[in-house]
Amino acid sequence: MSQAHTEFKLMEEEQLSVELIEAQYALKNTKGEKNAKSLLILVSGIELAGKGESVKQLREWVDPRYLRVKADAPHPFNPKQTLWQPYARFIPAEGQIMVMFGNWYSDLLSTAMHVSKKIDDTMFDNYVEKMRAYEEDLKNNHVDVIKIWFDLSWKSLQKRLDDMEPSEVHWHKLHGLDWRNKKQYDSLQKLRQRFTDDWIMIDCEDETIRDQQFAQHILRALEHCPVHPTSSGITWQAAEIPEVLLNPVSESVNEDDYKAELKKLTKKVADALRLDNRNVSIVFEGMDAAGKGGAIKRIVKKLDPREYEIYTISAPEAFEISRPYLWRFWTKILPEEKINIFDRSWYGRVLVERVEGLISPLEWQRSYDEINRFEKDLNDHQTVVIKFWLAISKDEQELRFKARQETAHKRFKITDEDWRNRSRWDDYLVAAADMLQRTSTEYAPWHIIPSNDKNAARLEILRTILKQLKAE
Amino acid sequence: MSQAHTEFKLMEEEQLSVELIEAQYALKNTKGEKNAKSLLILVSGIELAGKGESVKQLREWVDPRYLRVKADAPHPFNPKQTLWQPYARFIPAEGQIMVMFGNWYSDLLSTAMHVSKKIDDTMFDNYVEKMRAYEEDLKNNHVDVIKIWFDLSWKSLQKRLDDMEPSEVHWHKLHGLDWRNKKQYDSLQKLRQRFTDDWIMIDCEDETIRDQQFAQHILRALEHCPVHPTSSGITWQAAEIPEVLLNPVSESVNEDDYKAELKKLTKKVADALRLDNRNVSIVFEGMDAAGKGGAIKRIVKKLDPREYEIYTISAPEAFEISRPYLWRFWTKILPEEKINIFDRSWYGRVLVERVEGLISPLEWQRSYDEINRFEKDLNDHQTVVIKFWLAISKDEQELRFKARQETAHKRFKITDEDWRNRSRWDDYLVAAADMLQRTSTEYAPWHIIPSNDKNAARLEILRTILKQLKAE
């Protein structure tokens, strides 16, 4: 996105307002439609440049009911928190506009400016790269992002500081740096230049021009019609189906050995999870009746429910559907939650959503990278991601379905949907094979567990958790 | 609710499971129906009594997809936080079941047990009374609440401590008191007796009985059919309509005086809001076009958007409708948010919802007390609630509607709905009069502002804010 200084012309206020409101209503009406989008506006800049004033002026020109403003003081870096985590729950739903000042860039700047937690240039650039990738994922999932930097020269800043009311001084001090310090000003400017090349720059010497530039850029962004292509144009290279998925057998264990080993392992796993300083997210995927619930039960055997959270993931609700598909997981995996277990997960995107045709080929094809980035971010911020595919054979599934139907308190586990899914067994195999190949990474490898023998599978899962926790 | 020890019989596990699952499904199907309810289960008790084990066992008997468990370490009291605030967002929606261990009672106990923040018996009882009132409000708004105390004798507790694995000792120490200290145990028992008379008591000497009692009590609660009466049976005593609502005139100010005074007052208000150590919530209600937006603009004139949040309240979304009507405000007014401004508010309950017949007479009649309790809780926890009713005459409204229709960028403010509301002017007047009378309290008084003259109204609002902030 390049600047358009040369094109800039003041508009009649009334005209600007009418066009903004019309664009807002048009955006609002895209909700749930093919051209759906939301707009996220990241605002940062030099203190006293007038970000706040411009936002207030914008609020007067638009219909304020459909513009949300989220303004936070910077969040100091938390090693267990990805840069986007503090903001994830404010990502706008389709049809919404969100102005975020206070965002991942201001956190990065404010952390980098504090000498005590030195961030060198390489790390800084690495953070920027990650944030851009995150924004790209947002855009691909219907959240348009524009970034606006409010700039102010050193001289004007000093003049504004001179003219400030005492009570404002107090407030600005709380939230900013020492803006009287030329060295700090210069290093901030130098730092922000490492990321502002894809930002809209607003020169804030003149207030009227500033407010109009801000509003006009937003107007243009609102009017921008996103195209959501449905095909990538490339021929999809399906992965080969791993042998273990077709023939998921393992050596069986006798009941006595199983019990003894289980007792030992559940205790070891509880200890390992407890004593690890990192957070842990354990993901279970697999065909219906593959044994996900039973495995989870053994993992938490020696834990207290206050130590973990189990999420059973089914179809998203309306307010989740109108946001990026990872959003409901962004907002669940939190720095303060030590152990999360997912009975099905974000992989629904490339399994059920793909197989049932709920999304376009381009969408599921793009999801592998998005998911990998998500897990990499978690891994980089001290969350271990342990993923299990429980593999059973089609015959074994049938046996289990029938057994469930014959047991009164297990009957609820079998629904028409399960039989329908079963009829798509081969499609699910194909989808699973692609998923296993494309999202098995060094930082979050898939563990395929042959699960025709329940007991053997459970022991294997517990051992694998121990292995991954120690290996890293 | 009294105990039913004498009736207790062990059930066949299979039978218990089937009945629990059926009851879960029945509950789920009440969503959006006349008999809608959700179930909130508060769990507390003596450490090692086996709360966690019972919850895990319950999870195996029920369909775990429809049972959420929220388990937190106690939240230390924060003077700006009401007791229910940390838990508000986990209040279950219609059709849902939520087990909360970690709840307002465990916070109260853990705070009271720490000598450094001494809570005397009167304060303690006062807290309990407030929590019970909150639970009553939940029940009246379709959230059934049951409270279960897991008890364990001193002797058994010591034995279980002796038998504990070292890694468990570590974990229990983090979250509990010193359970080897008889004096602490005794004072905890004494304290909890101040509130457990309406709790279900579970004796935890025997694990099987414990798990079954827990599950059976939940089964009974699930099967309990709430009756949602629609009439209170009493004849409603309508309030007299205050003269100022019928004739909302005030002395007008000339433009020069207005400008000078406005400049002075906006600065004073910004300073007062900033320097006050409490949080502030400012509520605007009034007929359409009464000037709410314009007044808000003046309040924030000298503030930076990072210092406040403006909520424009319209009809609730689906996920909000399936929870108590105050829920969306419980989750918005947070200890860390210094200044909240509401352009319309929770009073929609006794205005639009009443006038449009969206709720039963009993519901709106009960809401006044619920709202008063809500505001009292906020006030008791350092949030000042400042409420404005902007009064205009029906003729003045017509003038403003027409002016809006003639101004391009204001036209969006006028919709068919506004004209429809206008046709119900008298009904709204009656509702407003009741509201003003019944929810004007010492801790959160209504300020009725004659607003036919916009400028005079704005100055009056600013002055009133200063007055209420200083007065308290």
Interface residues (C-beta under 8 A of the other chain):
Chain A: E13 E14 Q15 S17 V18 I21 Y25 G52 V55 K56 R59 E60 W61 D63 P64 R65 V69 A71 D72 A73 F101 G102 E165 S167 E168 H170 W171 H175 K267 A270 D271 R274 L275 G293 K297 V300 K302 L303 D304 P305 R306 E307 E309 I310 T312 S314 E317 A318 F319 D343 T407 A408 H409 F412 K413
Chain B: E13 E14 Q15 S17 V18 I21 Y25 G52 V55 K56 R59 E60 W61 D63 P64 R65 V69 A71 D72 A73 F101 G102 E165 S167 E168 H170 W171 H175 K267 A270 D271 R274 L275 G293 K297 V300 K302 D304 P305 R306 E307 E309 I310 T312 S314 E317 A318 F319 D343 T407 A408 H409 F412 K413
